Amino acid sequence: MASPRYNPLPSAVNVLFSGYLNISKLSGWNRMAKRRWIVINLETLQFYREKDDNKLAGSISLIDCTIKELPIENGEHRFELINSPDSHVFSCNNSKDVDDAMKAIKKGIDQRDNAVFGQRLSKVIRRQSATSSNTSIPNIVLKSANFIRSK
């Protein structure tokens, strides 16, 4: 029998979202949704049976994951978190909690992918090079340097 996993609750500084959501795994034999306390940071989504529980019930790596909003079903707002080969559905009857959880996951993905001003750096540079003049310094870099100099 595996020893139980203990994980001290993450510090509030690293937490992007915490709250109760229903979670169900789309693969395997047990697909029944379970209400869990969810804690999201930049790299993981951790879940506990209860808010004050120190024993980690499970975790999902957010590295290389994708998130997909799902239609409302039986009054539940839902999204799917895909981290191959696993897929989990999170739901709640409160749209704000689901939206906040999705934003936290997306924020973690964007920060890991070097996001600038809420967008991935690669997208910013691609758009800049498509619209810029013949300068070798991207406009965003010039604006950032000017902003820093002004402080």
C-alpha positions as CSV (number, residue, x, y, z in Angstrom):
1,M,0.0,0.0,0.0
2,A,1.4,3.4,-1.0
3,S,2.1,5.8,1.8
4,P,-0.3,8.8,1.9
5,R,0.9,12.0,0.2
6,Y,1.2,15.0,2.5
7,N,1.6,18.4,1.1
8,P,1.6,21.5,3.2
9,L,-0.9,24.0,1.9
10,P,0.8,26.4,-0.6
11,S,1.6,29.8,0.5
12,A,-0.9,32.5,-0.4
13,V,1.7,34.2,-2.6
14,N,1.8,31.4,-5.1
15,V,-1.9,30.7,-5.2
16,L,-3.8,31.9,-8.3
17,F,-7.1,30.4,-7.4
18,S,-8.6,28.4,-4.5
19,G,-12.2,27.2,-4.1
20,Y,-14.6,24.3,-4.3
21,L,-15.2,22.7,-7.7
22,N,-16.5,19.3,-8.8
23,I,-13.9,17.2,-10.5
24,S,-14.4,14.1,-12.7
25,K,-11.9,12.1,-14.7
26,L,-13.0,11.3,-18.2
27,S,-11.0,8.1,-18.4
28,G,-11.1,5.0,-16.2
29,W,-14.0,3.3,-14.5
30,N,-15.0,5.9,-11.9
31,R,-16.3,9.0,-13.8
32,M,-18.4,10.3,-10.9
33,A,-17.9,14.0,-10.1
34,K,-16.5,14.7,-6.6
35,R,-16.5,18.0,-4.8
36,R,-12.9,19.0,-3.9
37,W,-11.0,22.0,-2.6
38,I,-9.0,23.2,-5.6
39,V,-5.7,25.1,-5.3
40,I,-4.1,26.4,-8.5
41,N,-0.6,27.8,-8.8
42,L,1.6,28.3,-11.9
43,E,2.6,24.7,-12.4
44,T,-0.1,22.5,-10.7
45,L,-3.7,22.1,-9.9
46,Q,-3.9,20.4,-6.5
47,F,-7.1,19.1,-4.9
48,Y,-8.0,18.2,-1.3
49,R,-11.0,16.6,0.1
50,E,-11.7,19.6,2.3
51,K,-10.4,23.2,2.6
52,D,-8.5,22.6,5.8
53,D,-7.2,19.2,4.8
54,N,-3.3,18.9,4.7
55,K,-3.5,15.5,2.9
56,L,-3.3,16.0,-0.9
57,A,-6.0,14.0,-2.6
58,G,-4.3,14.5,-6.0
59,S,-2.7,16.9,-8.4
60,I,-2.6,17.7,-12.1
61,S,0.5,19.2,-13.8
62,L,-0.4,22.3,-15.8
63,I,2.7,22.0,-17.9
64,D,1.7,21.2,-21.5
65,C,-2.0,21.2,-20.6
66,T,-4.8,22.7,-22.6
67,I,-8.1,24.0,-21.3
68,K,-11.4,24.0,-23.1
69,E,-14.7,25.7,-22.0
70,L,-17.6,23.3,-22.1
71,P,-21.3,24.1,-22.5
72,I,-23.4,24.4,-19.3
73,E,-24.9,21.1,-18.4
74,N,-27.6,20.6,-15.7
75,G,-27.0,24.1,-14.4
76,E,-23.3,23.4,-14.0
77,H,-20.7,25.7,-15.6
78,R,-17.8,23.5,-16.8
79,F,-14.4,23.3,-18.4
80,E,-12.1,20.5,-19.4
81,L,-8.4,20.3,-18.5
82,I,-6.5,18.1,-20.9
83,N,-3.1,16.8,-19.9
84,S,-2.4,13.9,-22.2
85,P,-3.3,11.1,-21.6
86,D,-5.7,12.3,-18.9
87,S,-8.6,14.6,-19.2
88,H,-10.6,16.0,-16.3
89,V,-13.8,18.0,-16.2
90,F,-14.3,20.7,-13.5
91,S,-17.7,22.1,-12.8
92,C,-19.7,24.3,-10.4
93,N,-23.1,26.0,-10.4
94,N,-21.3,29.3,-9.8
95,S,-20.0,30.7,-13.1
96,K,-17.6,33.1,-11.3
97,D,-15.7,30.3,-9.6
98,V,-15.4,28.4,-12.9
99,D,-14.3,31.6,-14.8
100,D,-11.8,32.4,-12.1
101,A,-10.3,28.9,-12.1
102,M,-10.0,29.0,-15.9
103,K,-8.3,32.5,-15.8
104,A,-5.9,31.2,-13.2
105,I,-4.9,28.2,-15.3
106,K,-4.6,30.4,-18.4
107,K,-2.5,32.9,-16.5
108,G,-0.2,30.1,-15.4
109,I,0.1,28.8,-19.0
110,D,0.8,32.4,-20.3
111,Q,3.4,33.1,-17.6
112,R,5.2,29.9,-18.3
113,D,5.2,30.7,-22.0
114,N,6.8,34.2,-21.4
115,A,3.7,36.2,-21.8
116,V,3.9,40.0,-22.2
117,F,0.9,42.2,-21.5
118,G,-1.4,39.1,-21.2
119,Q,-0.3,37.6,-24.5
120,R,2.4,35.1,-25.4
121,L,5.6,36.8,-26.4
122,S,5.8,34.9,-29.7
123,K,2.4,36.3,-30.7
124,V,3.4,39.8,-29.8
125,I,6.7,39.6,-31.8
126,R,4.9,38.0,-34.8
127,R,2.3,40.7,-34.9
128,Q,4.9,43.4,-34.4
129,S,7.1,42.1,-37.3
130,A,4.1,42.0,-39.6
131,T,3.1,45.6,-38.9
132,S,6.5,47.3,-38.2
133,S,8.6,49.4,-40.4
134,N,12.2,48.4,-41.3
135,T,13.6,48.9,-37.9
136,S,15.5,46.1,-36.3
137,I,14.2,46.8,-32.8
138,P,10.6,45.7,-32.2
139,N,8.2,48.5,-31.3
140,I,7.3,46.8,-28.0
141,V,10.9,46.8,-26.9
142,L,11.2,50.5,-27.8
143,K,8.1,51.4,-25.9
144,S,9.2,49.3,-22.9
145,A,12.6,51.0,-22.8
146,N,11.0,54.4,-23.0
147,F,8.6,53.5,-20.2
148,I,11.5,52.3,-18.0
149,R,13.5,55.5,-18.7
150,S,10.6,57.7,-17.8
151,K,10.5,56.2,-14.2
